[in-house]
Every structure is written in C-alpha cells, then in structure tokens.
Amino acid sequence: MKKYILALTLAMAFAFYAPLSISTASMGYQHAQAAESASAGMKRVTLIIKKLRDAMGSMKDFDELEKAGLRKKDVDRMRRAMDTKIQQMMEDAIYAIRSI
C-alpha cells in the first residue's frame, strides 16, 4: 500500500512538473528564435542601407558622365532608372525595419 501511495505521489508530481518544464523549454526556444530572427533582420537592414548608400553615391557619377560628353537624354534615362531603384530599396528598407 505504501508503494502504491509513493508511486501515485511521484506520478502526480511528474504530471504537474512535466508540462511546466516543457512550456518553459519551448518559451526559451521561442525567445531564441525571435532573437535569431531579429539578428538576421538587422543584417538584412544593414545590407539594404549599404546598397542604398552606394546607389545614392552613384547619382553623382551621372553628372560626371554628362560632363564627359554623354548625351543628356541618355544620362537622364540612367538617372530615372537609378531613382526607381533607389525608391525600391527605400521601400525594402522600410519593410525590413518594420518586420524586425
């Protein structure tokens, strides 16, 4: 009878403790996943901003091309294309920042 009560007590203790330990472990995993996701998101934002900075810097090169003798029409077309690319990268950066 004592063995039965001891086994029942141990079973009840395990029944109450096991769900708590599992939920704690899953919460730790969720936090780790969230931190990893945020880190990946920050790397993505950093890369987008670096590319955006490079693209904005290249806008100055178009002035040099025009001074070097490239037709204004061609330079304006390249500026519009780069401006569109910059706008898209800005939208990508905003989306990436919001997703973090």
Protein Blocks (a to p, Z undefined) as FASTA:
>chain_A
ZZmmmmmmmmmmmmmmmmmmmmmmmmmmmmmmmmmmmmmmmmmmmmmmmmmmmmmmmmmm
mmmmmmnopafklmmmmmmmmmmmmmmmmmmmmmmmmmZZ
